[in-house]
Amino acid sequence: MTVRWIPTTDEVYSAIRRTHHQHMQVHGTITDLGEFSGCERIMTEWGLPGADYPLVKVDSKDGIASYWIAVITKDEEA
């Protein structure tokens, strides 16, 4: 399986998080307050418990947030 991240709007991200909040959990997170890269970055991926892949993520770089939704595809067999 391959996860491809597609940009989405804050409205779509917020609607998914608001509707499914009680069922979602953090699948991954990055917090760099500029100590390593020189720029601030906070990224969090959200998904359902037991799922192999997250559904949505928010990625904030230097205070500017971008929102993403996961598209999961089956890898082609050789």
Buried (B, 14 or more C-beta within 10 A) or exposed (E): EEEEBEEBEEEBBEEBBEEBEEEBEEBEEEEBEEEEEEEBBBBBBBBEEEEEBBBBBBBBBEEEEBBBBBEEEEEEEE
